[in-house]
Amino acid sequence: MEQSPRVNALDHLVLTVANIPDTCRFYQDVLGMQAEAFTVADGTRRWALKFGRQKINLHEVGSEFDPKSAHPTTGSADLCFLTSTPLEDWIKHFSVNHITILQGPIARTGATGPIHSIYIRDPDENLIEVSVQKT
């Protein structure tokens, strides 16, 4: 019997934001990602946030690239990022950067098992979960 096709990894996702420079600053300074400009096949210059082997492509609201989601909007994302840095260090880092912790540390369940998480918001009020895997 032939097996149905299936996906096996997430390459990137697109985040619609109000202001690309503000978003890049936040994700670089607060979460340690790398903002990177790139040029696509049609010559258009775009921005992405890179971390590990993943990236988040950025679309500015009102200037999205086609094709795009049916209803691109800011503040609709809920993202969970894994870290090997202890949450206590993140709490101190967020405090220094005047980032409000909404909740946590709190036990949760991630894609591969138990995690402990803290929750913050980015400049567009997307929910950001920073988590460590528990063994």
N, C-alpha and C positions, 0 to 999 in steps of 0.2 A: 504494500500500500504506500502510495506517495505521500510524503509529509508536506504539510502546508508551509508556505513561506513564513518567516518570522524575523523580527528585528532582534538585535543583540546588544545594542549600546545607544546611548544618546550622544550625538556629536555636538550639537549646540541647541540653544533655545533663543527666542527673541523676546526682549523686554522692551515694551513701549514706555518711554520716559518723557517728562516735561522738558528736561534740559540735559543734553548729553555731557557737556563739561562738568556740571554739578554731579551727575551720576558717576562719571569717571573718577572725580575727586573722592567721592564717598567710598566707592568700592576699592580704590587704591589705598587711601589713607586709613580706612576703618577695617577693611577685610583683607587687605594685602594682595588684591588682584592686580593684574597688569592691564592697563588700558592700551589698546593697540589699534591704529588706523590700518585699514587694508583696502585694496582696490579689487573690485569684482570684474568679471569678464567684460562688462559693458563700459568700464572705465570709471564707474561711480566709486567715490571714496566713502567708506563706512567705518564705524567704530565697533569694537568688541572688547569685552572684559575676559581676559584669559587667566585660567588657574588650573594647575594640574594638566590633564589632557583634554579639558573641556573649555568651552567658551560661551559667553552670552553675547549675542549680537544686539546692538542697540538701534532702535528706531525712535526718532523724535516724533511725538504726537503731532499729527497734522502733516507730517512729511515722511510717512512710512514708505517703505519700498514694496513694490509688487512682486510676487503675490504676498499678501499679508493676511492676518487673521480676519475673521468676519467683523469683529468689533474691537479693534485695538484701542486700549485705554490704559491710562496710568493707574497704578495702585491696585491692580487686580491679581498680582502674583503672590504666591506663598512658596518660598524657596528654602530648602534645607541644605546647608553646606557642612561637610564633615571636616574635622580638624584633628590634628594630633597634639595641639597646644592645649594644656589644661584649661578648663573653663574659668578657674580662678584668675588666670592671666588675662583671659578675655574680659572678665568683669572689670579688672583694673584698667585695661586698655579702653574699654567703652567709657568708663568714668572720666578718664583723662581727656577723651574726645567729646565729652558732653552728650553721649548717646544714652538714652533712657532704655533700661532693660524692662520689657513688658512683663516677662515671666521667666522664672527659672533661677537656678538650675532645677530641672524637672525631668523625671524619667519618662521616656517615650519609646516607641518602637520604630526603627528605621527599616530600610529595604532589606538589610541583612541581619537584623536582630536588634537587641536592646541598645539604646543610646541615652545620653543625658544631654539636655538642650537648654539653651537660653534664647530668648526671642527679643528682637529689636525691629525697628522699621527703617527703611531707606528714605531718601528725600522725597520719593513719590508715594510713601506710606505702604509700599509692599512689605509683607511680613517676611522677615529674615530669621531663620532658625540656624544657630551655630551649634554643632553637636559633636560629641566625642562618642566613639563606639565603646561599649562596655563588653568586657570579656568574661 
